[in-house]
Amino acid sequence: MHLVVDPLGVVHCLYEELIDLSSLGQLSIRRASHVEPDAQGRWFADLAPVGGPRLGAFARRSEAHAAERAWLEARWLSAVPAEGQLRP
């Protein structure tokens, strides 16, 4: 589990239950994506909630989840602003 702390002290992460995140302070949990099957049983990871692409098709749900996690860690979580580059 990756925890990224921005210059304001806000912790960003992909939600997991490895630790009790409420111990870090007040939580604000938002959906970053949707993993859903289509009518043919193929799986897609839709990252539109964070401005990302639709990934897939995947034969297995676990493959869609793995792609979702990889994309979020590489492109969304790593985009947390550095000092002096705060988001509005």
CYANA upper distance limits for C-alpha pairs under 8 A (distance plus 0.5 A):
  1 MET  CA     13 CYS  CA      8.01
  1 MET  CA     14 LEU  CA      7.87
  1 MET  CA     16 GLU  CA      7.78
  1 MET  CA     18 LEU  CA      8.13
  2 HIS  CA     13 CYS  CA      6.46
  2 HIS  CA     14 LEU  CA      7.85
  3 LEU  CA     11 VAL  CA      6.80
  3 LEU  CA     12 HIS  CA      6.33
  3 LEU  CA     13 CYS  CA      5.54
  4 VAL  CA     11 VAL  CA      5.99
  4 VAL  CA     12 HIS  CA      5.53
  4 VAL  CA     13 CYS  CA      6.84
  4 VAL  CA     77 LEU  CA      7.92
  4 VAL  CA     80 VAL  CA      7.87
  5 VAL  CA      9 GLY  CA      6.07
  5 VAL  CA     10 VAL  CA      5.94
  5 VAL  CA     11 VAL  CA      4.90
  5 VAL  CA     12 HIS  CA      6.72
  6 ASP  CA     10 VAL  CA      5.91
  6 ASP  CA     11 VAL  CA      7.02
  6 ASP  CA     12 HIS  CA      8.17
  6 ASP  CA     80 VAL  CA      7.00
  6 ASP  CA     81 PRO  CA      6.88
  6 ASP  CA     82 ALA  CA      7.03
  6 ASP  CA     83 GLU  CA      7.85
  7 PRO  CA     81 PRO  CA      8.22
  7 PRO  CA     82 ALA  CA      7.10
  7 PRO  CA     83 GLU  CA      5.74
  7 PRO  CA     84 GLY  CA      8.42
  7 PRO  CA     86 LEU  CA      8.12
 11 VAL  CA     24 LEU  CA      8.48
 12 HIS  CA     77 LEU  CA      7.58
 12 HIS  CA     80 VAL  CA      8.18
 13 CYS  CA     77 LEU  CA      7.27
 14 LEU  CA     72 LEU  CA      8.46
 14 LEU  CA     73 GLU  CA      8.45
 14 LEU  CA     77 LEU  CA      8.38
 15 TYR  CA     29 ILE  CA      8.49
 17 GLU  CA     21 LEU  CA      8.33
 20 ASP  CA     24 LEU  CA      8.49
 21 LEU  CA     25 GLY  CA      7.96
 21 LEU  CA     27 LEU  CA      7.89
 22 SER  CA     26 GLN  CA      6.67
 22 SER  CA     27 LEU  CA      6.66
 31 ARG  CA     49 PRO  CA      7.42
 32 ALA  CA     47 LEU  CA      6.78
 32 ALA  CA     48 ALA  CA      8.18
 32 ALA  CA     49 PRO  CA      5.77
 32 ALA  CA     50 VAL  CA      6.06
 33 SER  CA     45 ALA  CA      7.17
 33 SER  CA     46 ASP  CA      5.88
 33 SER  CA     47 LEU  CA      4.89
 33 SER  CA     48 ALA  CA      7.03
 33 SER  CA     49 PRO  CA      6.28
 33 SER  CA     50 VAL  CA      7.76
 33 SER  CA     68 GLU  CA      8.11
 34 HIS  CA     45 ALA  CA      6.19
 34 HIS  CA     46 ASP  CA      5.63
 34 HIS  CA     47 LEU  CA      7.19
 35 VAL  CA     43 TRP  CA      7.40
 35 VAL  CA     44 PHE  CA      6.11
 35 VAL  CA     45 ALA  CA      4.91
 35 VAL  CA     46 ASP  CA      6.79
 35 VAL  CA     61 ARG  CA      8.09
 35 VAL  CA     64 ALA  CA      7.22
 35 VAL  CA     65 HIS  CA      7.40
 36 GLU  CA     43 TRP  CA      6.18
 36 GLU  CA     44 PHE  CA      6.12
 36 GLU  CA     45 ALA  CA      7.21
 36 GLU  CA     61 ARG  CA      8.48
 37 PRO  CA     41 GLY  CA      5.84
 37 PRO  CA     42 ARG  CA      5.77
 37 PRO  CA     43 TRP  CA      4.77
 37 PRO  CA     44 PHE  CA      6.64
 37 PRO  CA     61 ARG  CA      8.39
 38 ASP  CA     42 ARG  CA      6.01
 38 ASP  CA     43 TRP  CA      6.90
 38 ASP  CA     44 PHE  CA      8.07
 41 GLY  CA     59 ALA  CA      8.09
 42 ARG  CA     56 GLY  CA      8.46
 42 ARG  CA     57 ALA  CA      6.14
 42 ARG  CA     58 PHE  CA      6.03
 42 ARG  CA     59 ALA  CA      5.84
 42 ARG  CA     60 ARG  CA      7.68
 43 TRP  CA     56 GLY  CA      6.94
 43 TRP  CA     57 ALA  CA      5.96
 43 TRP  CA     58 PHE  CA      5.34
 43 TRP  CA     59 ALA  CA      6.74
 43 TRP  CA     60 ARG  CA      6.85
 43 TRP  CA     61 ARG  CA      6.18
 43 TRP  CA     64 ALA  CA      6.57
 44 PHE  CA     54 ARG  CA      7.19
 44 PHE  CA     55 LEU  CA      6.04
 44 PHE  CA     56 GLY  CA      5.17
 44 PHE  CA     57 ALA  CA      5.88
 44 PHE  CA     58 PHE  CA      6.91
 44 PHE  CA     64 ALA  CA      6.36
 45 ALA  CA     54 ARG  CA      6.16
 45 ALA  CA     55 LEU  CA      5.48
 45 ALA  CA     56 GLY  CA      7.02
 45 ALA  CA     64 ALA  CA      6.11
 45 ALA  CA     65 HIS  CA      7.51
 45 ALA  CA     67 ALA  CA      7.96
 45 ALA  CA     68 GLU  CA      6.35
 46 ASP  CA     52 GLY  CA      8.01
 46 ASP  CA     53 PRO  CA      6.81
 46 ASP  CA     54 ARG  CA      4.74
 46 ASP  CA     55 LEU  CA      6.73
 47 LEU  CA     51 GLY  CA      6.96
 47 LEU  CA     52 GLY  CA      5.04
 47 LEU  CA     53 PRO  CA      5.87
 47 LEU  CA     54 ARG  CA      6.34
 47 LEU  CA     55 LEU  CA      8.26
 47 LEU  CA     68 GLU  CA      8.05
 48 ALA  CA     52 GLY  CA      5.39
 48 ALA  CA     53 PRO  CA      6.61
 48 ALA  CA     54 ARG  CA      7.63
 50 VAL  CA     76 TRP  CA      8.06
 55 LEU  CA     64 ALA  CA      7.91
 55 LEU  CA     67 ALA  CA      7.79
 55 LEU  CA     68 GLU  CA      8.03
 56 GLY  CA     64 ALA  CA      7.32
 57 ALA  CA     64 ALA  CA      8.36
 58 PHE  CA     63 GLU  CA      6.62
 58 PHE  CA     64 ALA  CA      6.40
 59 ALA  CA     63 GLU  CA      7.80
 60 ARG  CA     64 ALA  CA      7.24
 61 ARG  CA     65 HIS  CA      6.79
 62 SER  CA     66 ALA  CA      6.62
 63 GLU  CA     67 ALA  CA      6.72
 64 ALA  CA     68 GLU  CA      6.54
 65 HIS  CA     69 ARG  CA      6.62
 66 ALA  CA     70 ALA  CA      6.64
 67 ALA  CA     71 TRP  CA      6.59
 68 GLU  CA     72 LEU  CA      6.65
 69 ARG  CA     73 GLU  CA      6.53
 70 ALA  CA     74 ALA  CA      6.53
 71 TRP  CA     75 ARG  CA      6.25
 71 TRP  CA     76 TRP  CA      7.76
 72 LEU  CA     76 TRP  CA      5.28
 72 LEU  CA     77 LEU  CA      6.44
 73 GLU  CA     77 LEU  CA      5.45
 73 GLU  CA     78 SER  CA      6.71
 74 ALA  CA     78 SER  CA      6.25
 75 ARG  CA     79 ALA  CA      6.65
 76 TRP  CA     80 VAL  CA      7.78
 81 PRO  CA     85 GLN  CA      5.88
 81 PRO  CA     86 LEU  CA      6.06
 81 PRO  CA     87 ARG  CA      7.23
 82 ALA  CA     86 LEU  CA      7.50
